[in-house]
Amino acid sequence: MIEQLYEEILLRKKEPKTGSYTNYLFDQGLDKILKKVGEEATEVVIAAKNDQAELVAETSDLIYHMLVLLAEKEIPLKAIEQELKSREGQLSKTEERKPIDRL
């Protein structure tokens, strides 16, 4: 599903459609896309404190806006997939991480 959505976003970038929200974002440029990603990330955090339905909706919004950002920056989904795969099976050294109250 995410791949299909990403392909649709790429298509909108290549072949704009009048009235498309995706094209609105591309037309407004990187700063607008980044603002939306930031807003949606904050809404995910707030939703996580509320209820599951809201969290699902806000996470969906965040994923969509992240895909628009990737398309804007011409980063293929394959690059994200490869990065995640490179991390597979690696142990994270939690003792090297800052405590949550010091981030």
Residue frames relative to the residue before (quaternion, step in Angstrom):
aa qw qx qy qz dx dy dz
M 1.0000 0.0000 0.0000 0.0000 0.00 0.00 0.00
I 0.6659 0.4982 -0.3144 0.4577 3.61 0.86 -0.87
E 0.6341 0.5248 -0.3317 0.4609 3.58 1.02 -0.77
Q 0.6410 0.5207 -0.3219 0.4629 3.59 0.99 -0.81
L 0.6499 0.5106 -0.3109 0.4693 3.56 0.96 -0.88
Y 0.6467 0.5172 -0.3171 0.4623 3.58 0.95 -0.88
E 0.6476 0.5132 -0.3155 0.4666 3.59 0.96 -0.83
E 0.6358 0.5162 -0.3224 0.4747 3.59 1.03 -0.76
I 0.6335 0.5199 -0.3205 0.4751 3.59 1.02 -0.80
L 0.6476 0.5090 -0.3121 0.4735 3.60 0.96 -0.86
L 0.6375 0.5289 -0.3198 0.4599 3.57 1.02 -0.80
R 0.6376 0.5198 -0.3213 0.4691 3.59 1.01 -0.84
K 0.6385 0.5200 -0.3294 0.4619 3.58 1.03 -0.76
K 0.6994 0.4647 -0.2535 0.4803 3.57 0.98 -0.90
E 0.7956 0.1193 -0.0194 0.5936 3.56 0.98 -0.94
P 0.2154 -0.8265 0.5060 0.1201 3.59 0.23 1.26
K 0.2022 -0.7546 0.6167 0.0973 3.52 -1.18 0.74
T 0.4943 -0.6775 0.4632 0.2866 3.57 -0.74 1.07
G 0.8181 0.2349 -0.1957 0.4870 3.55 -0.92 0.96
S 0.4905 0.6738 -0.4232 0.3555 3.58 1.27 -0.04
Y 0.4620 -0.6732 0.5071 0.2760 3.58 -0.89 0.96
T 0.6083 0.5524 -0.3470 0.4521 3.57 1.04 -0.76
N 0.6820 0.4684 -0.2888 0.4817 3.59 0.90 -0.86
Y 0.5665 0.5697 -0.3775 0.4604 3.57 1.11 -0.60
L 0.6678 0.4983 -0.3018 0.4634 3.58 0.89 -0.93
F 0.6588 0.4973 -0.3093 0.4723 3.59 0.90 -0.90
D 0.6564 0.5176 -0.3106 0.4525 3.59 0.96 -0.85
Q 0.6734 0.4973 -0.2919 0.4627 3.58 1.03 -0.77
G 0.4704 -0.7246 0.3961 0.3110 3.57 1.22 -0.48
L 0.7916 -0.3793 0.2408 0.4142 3.47 -1.43 0.11
D 0.6544 0.5310 -0.3372 0.4196 3.60 0.84 -0.88
K 0.6538 0.4990 -0.3121 0.4755 3.60 0.98 -0.83
I 0.6431 0.5153 -0.3222 0.4659 3.58 0.95 -0.85
L 0.6590 0.5032 -0.3060 0.4678 3.60 0.92 -0.87
K 0.6214 0.5356 -0.3358 0.4629 3.59 1.01 -0.79
K 0.6721 0.4914 -0.2978 0.4670 3.59 0.92 -0.90
V 0.6231 0.5231 -0.3463 0.4670 3.61 0.98 -0.76
G 0.6601 0.5094 -0.3019 0.4621 3.58 0.93 -0.87
E 0.6510 0.5115 -0.3102 0.4673 3.58 0.95 -0.88
E 0.6891 0.4830 -0.2874 0.4575 3.55 0.86 -0.96
A 0.6191 0.5360 -0.3482 0.4563 3.61 1.02 -0.72
T 0.6470 0.5070 -0.3096 0.4780 3.56 1.00 -0.84
E 0.6590 0.5080 -0.3087 0.4608 3.58 0.96 -0.83
V 0.5959 0.5410 -0.3637 0.4690 3.61 1.11 -0.58
V 0.6502 0.5176 -0.3166 0.4573 3.58 0.92 -0.89
I 0.6696 0.4868 -0.2951 0.4770 3.58 0.90 -0.91
A 0.6594 0.5189 -0.3079 0.4485 3.59 0.92 -0.91
A 0.6122 0.5664 -0.3488 0.4274 3.57 1.05 -0.70
K 0.6626 0.4793 -0.2977 0.4925 3.58 1.20 -0.47
N 0.6801 0.4926 -0.2759 0.4676 3.58 1.25 -0.31
D 0.7510 -0.3557 0.2587 0.4925 3.60 -0.23 -1.18
Q 0.6852 -0.5296 0.3310 0.3749 3.53 -1.28 0.48
A 0.6385 0.5353 -0.3420 0.4346 3.61 0.91 -0.81
E 0.6577 0.4937 -0.3009 0.4828 3.56 0.97 -0.85
L 0.6382 0.5279 -0.3218 0.4587 3.59 1.00 -0.80
V 0.6390 0.5137 -0.3207 0.4743 3.59 0.97 -0.82
A 0.6718 0.5007 -0.3002 0.4559 3.60 0.87 -0.92
E 0.7040 0.4603 -0.2720 0.4674 3.58 0.84 -0.94
T 0.6165 0.5245 -0.3477 0.4732 3.60 1.06 -0.65
S 0.6209 0.5329 -0.3322 0.4692 3.57 1.04 -0.74
D 0.6426 0.5124 -0.3163 0.4738 3.58 0.98 -0.83
L 0.6583 0.5153 -0.3056 0.4558 3.58 0.94 -0.89
I 0.6495 0.5119 -0.3184 0.4634 3.58 0.90 -0.89
Y 0.6364 0.5281 -0.3269 0.4574 3.58 0.92 -0.88
H 0.7088 0.4552 -0.2722 0.4651 3.59 0.77 -1.01
M 0.6038 0.5320 -0.3574 0.4740 3.61 1.10 -0.58
L 0.6468 0.5099 -0.3189 0.4690 3.58 1.00 -0.76
V 0.6107 0.5220 -0.3452 0.4852 3.60 1.06 -0.70
L 0.6406 0.5242 -0.3166 0.4633 3.59 0.97 -0.84
L 0.6553 0.5026 -0.3135 0.4687 3.58 0.89 -0.89
A 0.6514 0.5060 -0.3121 0.4714 3.58 0.97 -0.83
E 0.6370 0.5327 -0.3211 0.4553 3.58 0.96 -0.85
K 0.7408 0.3909 -0.2040 0.5067 3.57 0.99 -0.87
E 0.4063 -0.7519 0.4302 0.2907 3.57 1.38 0.13
I 0.3771 0.6820 -0.5124 0.3606 3.53 0.95 1.01
P 0.3277 -0.7633 0.5198 0.1995 3.59 -0.55 1.10
L 0.6132 -0.5486 0.4188 0.3842 3.56 -1.16 0.55
K 0.5697 0.6137 -0.3661 0.4059 3.56 1.13 -0.69
A 0.6271 0.5419 -0.3381 0.4458 3.61 1.05 -0.71
I 0.6467 0.4955 -0.3120 0.4888 3.58 1.03 -0.77
E 0.6303 0.5417 -0.3132 0.4595 3.52 1.00 -0.91
Q 0.6722 0.4946 -0.2931 0.4665 3.59 0.91 -0.92
E 0.6387 0.5245 -0.3265 0.4587 3.58 0.99 -0.80
L 0.6646 0.4908 -0.3033 0.4748 3.58 0.92 -0.90
K 0.6407 0.5253 -0.3189 0.4602 3.56 1.00 -0.83
S 0.6458 0.5272 -0.3254 0.4462 3.61 1.00 -0.76
R 0.6769 0.4831 -0.2827 0.4781 3.58 1.19 -0.47
E 0.4767 0.7072 -0.4181 0.3128 3.55 1.27 -0.40
G 0.8395 0.1944 -0.1688 0.4785 3.52 -0.94 0.97
Q 0.5418 0.6049 -0.4164 0.4089 3.59 1.24 -0.02
L 0.3618 -0.7139 0.5576 0.2204 3.52 -1.03 0.81
S 0.3166 -0.7262 0.5812 0.1861 3.53 -0.99 0.87
K 0.3249 -0.7417 0.5554 0.1893 3.55 -0.88 0.94
T 0.2445 -0.8236 0.4963 0.1249 3.54 0.02 1.33
E 0.6073 0.5683 -0.3719 0.4122 3.60 1.08 -0.55
E 0.6522 0.5033 -0.3143 0.4718 3.61 1.22 -0.36
R 0.6108 0.5576 -0.3543 0.4364 3.58 1.24 -0.14
K 0.5357 -0.6165 0.4747 0.3280 3.51 -1.18 0.68
P 0.5329 -0.5882 0.4812 0.3721 3.60 -1.08 0.57
I 0.6426 -0.5669 0.3602 0.3686 3.56 -1.09 0.72
D 0.6894 0.4800 -0.2972 0.4538 3.60 1.00 -0.66
R 0.6898 0.4403 -0.2812 0.5013 3.60 1.30 0.02
L 0.4355 0.6951 -0.4656 0.3324 3.60 1.22 0.36
